[in-house]
Amino acid sequence: LAIGTPADGFYALRVMKETDGHAEDVTDDEVREGIRLLAECEGIFAETAGGVTVGVAKKLIAQGKIPADDSAVLCITGNGLKTIDAVQQHVGKPQEIRPSLREFETILGARQRTEAKA
């Protein structure tokens, strides 16, 4: 993952070549899809860097560079609220609630009832 001019870009490229590693790129839509997939499957709202990681992993699996039946570890460290501006029009504005379990359960229950009707 590189934003701008990565300080360690040449080293990363060298290590990738020395270890027969792979690199890939993703579109903005694939980044958003990676964020959505991680949220739906694992309950993790990742920042855009996490969406890149998931999107690239999907591509490498589809290309057979990562065997589909292998296990892989993806390092997802940033919270989606960190880069919410980049995806807000696609995921919606975060809902603010009072810091109480009762408020959370009320909001969650209402959302589940709405989704059940759809």
C-alpha positions in Angstrom: 0.0 0.0 0.0 1.5 3.3 -1.0 0.1 6.8 -0.7 2.2 9.4 -2.4 5.9 8.5 -2.4 6.4 5.6 0.0 9.6 5.9 2.0 10.3 2.2 1.8 9.0 1.6 -1.7 12.3 0.4 -3.2 12.9 -1.9 -0.3 9.4 -3.4 -0.5 9.8 -4.0 -4.2 13.2 -5.7 -3.6 11.8 -8.0 -0.9 8.7 -8.8 -3.0 11.0 -9.9 -5.9 13.4 -11.8 -3.7 10.6 -13.8 -2.1 8.6 -14.4 -5.3 5.8 -12.2 -3.8 3.1 -10.4 -5.7 1.6 -7.0 -5.9 -1.7 -5.7 -7.3 -3.7 -2.6 -7.6 -7.4 -1.9 -6.9 -9.9 0.6 -8.1 -11.8 2.9 -5.7 -14.9 0.7 -6.2 -12.8 -2.4 -5.2 -11.6 -0.5 -2.1 -15.2 0.2 -1.1 -16.2 -3.4 -1.8 -13.3 -4.6 0.4 -14.5 -2.3 3.2 -18.1 -3.6 2.8 -17.0 -7.3 2.7 -14.9 -7.0 5.8 -17.8 -5.2 7.6 -20.4 -7.8 6.6 -18.3 -10.9 7.1 -16.2 -9.9 10.2 -18.0 -6.9 11.7 -14.9 -4.7 11.2 -15.3 -1.2 9.7 -11.9 -0.6 8.2 -10.4 2.5 6.8 -9.6 2.7 3.1 -6.2 1.1 3.6 -8.0 -2.0 5.0 -10.2 -1.9 1.9 -7.1 -1.9 -0.3 -5.7 -4.9 1.6 -9.0 -7.0 1.3 -9.4 -5.9 -2.4 -5.9 -7.0 -3.3 -6.3 -10.3 -1.4 -9.5 -11.0 -3.4 -7.7 -10.3 -6.7 -4.7 -12.5 -5.8 -7.0 -15.3 -4.8 -8.9 -15.0 -8.0 -5.6 -15.1 -10.0 -4.5 -18.2 -8.1 -1.5 -16.4 -6.6 -2.9 -17.1 -3.2 -4.5 -20.6 -3.2 -8.2 -20.3 -2.3 -7.9 -23.1 0.2 -4.9 -21.6 2.0 -5.1 -19.5 5.2 -3.9 -15.9 5.0 -3.4 -13.1 7.6 -4.4 -9.6 6.5 -3.2 -6.8 8.8 -6.1 -4.3 9.1 -5.2 -1.7 11.6 -7.1 1.5 10.9 -10.7 2.2 11.9 -13.2 3.2 9.2 -14.0 6.4 11.0 -10.5 7.6 10.3 -11.3 8.0 6.6 -15.1 8.3 6.7 -15.1 11.2 4.3 -13.7 8.9 1.5 -16.6 6.5 1.8 -19.5 8.3 3.5 -21.6 8.8 0.3 -21.5 5.0 -0.1 -21.9 3.8 3.5 -24.0 6.7 5.0 -23.3 9.0 7.8 -22.5 7.4 11.2 -25.4 7.6 13.6 -24.6 9.3 16.8 -26.1 7.8 20.0 -25.9 8.4 23.7 -23.2 6.3 25.3 -25.5 3.7 26.9 -26.3 0.0 26.3 -30.0 0.8 26.3 -29.6 3.4 23.5 -27.5 1.0 21.5 -30.1 -1.8 21.9 -32.9 0.5 20.9 -31.2 1.7 17.8 -30.1 -1.9 16.8 -33.6 -3.3 17.4 -35.1 -0.6 15.2 -32.6 -1.2 12.5 -33.2 -5.0 12.6 -37.0 -4.5 12.4 -36.5 -2.2 9.3 -34.2 -4.7 7.6 -36.6 -7.6 8.3 -39.4 -5.7 6.5 -37.3 -5.1 3.5 
